[in-house]
Amino acid sequence: MPDPHLVFVAYPSRDQNLLTVIREGLARASAKLNSIRFEPWEFNDVVGTPIISPVINKIEQSSFIVADISYLNLNVVYEIGYAIGKKKRVFLIRHTGTAGDKDLANRVGIFDTVGYAEYSDSDALAYRLTGYIEQKPLEFTGIIDNKAPVYVVEPPQKGDAATMMTSRLKKTRYRYRSFNPSEDSRLSATDAIKQVSSSAGVMVSFESDAREWANVHNIRTMFVAGLADGMEKPCLILAPAGFTVPLDVRDDAKHYTHPDDIAEHVASFALELTEHLQLVETPLKASLNSLQNMTFGDPTAENEMTTLGAYYMQTEQFTRAVRGEVNLVVGRKGAGKTALFLQLRDRIRADKRNVMVDLKPEGYQLIKLKEDLLSYLTEGARQHLITAFWEYLLLLEVTYKVLEKDRTTHKHNHEIYEKYLDLEATYKVENFSSEGDFSERLLGVSNRIASSYRARFGEVPDVKLTVEDVTSLVHAHDIRLLRKKLSDYLNTKQSVWILFDNLDKGWNTRGVDEIDIIVLRCLVEAGRKIEREMRKNEHELYCVIFVRNDVYELLMKGSADYGKDMRAVLDWTDPDMLREMLRLRLVSGMNEVDSNVTFEKIWRDICVSHYHGEDTSAYFIERSLMRPRNVLKIFAHSKGFAINFNHSKIEESDIEKGIKAFSQDLLIELDHELSDVCPDVPDLLYHFIDQPSEVSKFDLMSTLTSGGVGADQLEKVFIFLLYYGVIGLKTETGVQYIFDVSYDSKILTTRAQRLGENARYVFNPAFWDALGIIG
């Protein structure tokens, strides 16, 4: 039973001055409240006992928890997560006079989405602790997602170990949901709690301190591990050999020296996961009118593979893709490329006569190929080799998928038996491994080519390759024989589809370079070439590549073939389309609701109708940059705060907090997007901190110049700001952003030229909170 008179207090011991303030504040608070004892964590440091044991006991005994986050001590972060997992109220505090880890906390994203109180000295701390503190804990349902029962926290950059972790998890046949920093730059506490509570197991990892982003990732790891332990979920914590694991999880972490060691740890974790799933009983369904129990999917499409089909909005772009009318799907980040990818894949492979090859490399494998080989070749040699590489790899993947699909079927079908054996014999050759998933096979082929190249040419720059050189480097098979055997076998199939996504995840964090341009162009050309060759033999083969449209235009506008591709462009311009997208999700999450119910009816039941005099759905959409993912994120943040404060519907205060959290997310994410195409201007958006909301072009240019942007880059950066919707042009009818003019920046620049010196630009309100824009 919790002791109503006990409050456990966790805090870091790094800063002696801060330590003194905290201790004095706790002593004064305890003296003032005779009925409550604030117990510092040091009181539980018992000699001969693991520190975590008495700490955990005190957390469980306490009526609520106080934790100082002025510095983000990893053990304190774990204890915060653990307490939340135990459904304890966690009251976070922060010292205003200590810079501490405030910037780090902004990058992590957990703590500002929960909320914290600030204090200036020991008296202020005592005053705050002796005031009213709501002791109601954060709520979560604990309903397990049996279709994807594992939650994974991925590192910002995936190496061999992270790739092995998810690859081996796939082999257990347990699907997983994940936090992916390349998709969401900050981790919301509300989302982490929801994801862990709906999981039967959690996988996290530590990264070496040598990586600049390791601290951010390790804090997320400790918070999620604490949640999992508090909720009594199986939790696999991986750590590289030599890494100093924080005390609170030191006995639980599993070390690995080589990525292959991870396979054993994942195997043991799978057994724990199976046992936990067998023990968990399915709870009774909660009332449908509860905001807590309302579901609407996930802002990241990869996390809703099993549910997306129930509420996916089939747009015209999707219909064209299903008909095989496009070979490129382009759209901004968060516009729905992955959702279309998943739905197209599921629609095509529902017909067993089709062959579906869905490829989503991690990107890390392509970076290694660039570093180990491509930087040493002339441009002509690069194009020749990369096109051959892609063509070879795509043929191998089609062959792999065909053999996998008919591995059992061919034994009972005399029409394909001999053809299958011939194709299998041609595919399986020496010095070629077909094991693992696509990422592992891609890495294997890349490493083999790079090793062969170094053995023959060393590190000599500007190497030219002959046709024979390319063939010997790239092909481990008799490519003509393989193509012929594959073509013969495809006579037994209806159609073949190759879907390729995630290419941009192989790009360097310093931006897109010349090699990236060639890699994309060569992939497009290889896809076209395979389509032409297969269609000559009367096979239906479609190769569809998914890529961000802004990057695609920057990469391809210098190509002679630019504009010839059949593209489906995922640009959203109609707010009502975004409302319909959200309506379908809300209806799907409320099983007994009429599927034809209007958006307005649902919205009135779950959210206040207006915020500062503006329709709340319009308020959300205006700040979403017209991207579906952002609409869902704003709604998720606001809903999370409403649940945290036990509100029956989303109130104005929840929207205010939700928008602030989203604004910080958006700032970091869009700054990363801009760095892809403008690597010479780091932290571009941060130059506009504390700017007025409305500025002239001269003001913009002056700010950029003072921020280090060179004169030759100013106009380019200005166009980027327009293109990404960071700024809009003020007109007589209102502010026009890029999505108001069908994403044609020339319309805005032409109108601005007509206005001359009177042209005024307005920062998108989505950035105001994060940048401190003065409205």
Disulfide bonds with the S-S distance in Angstrom:
none
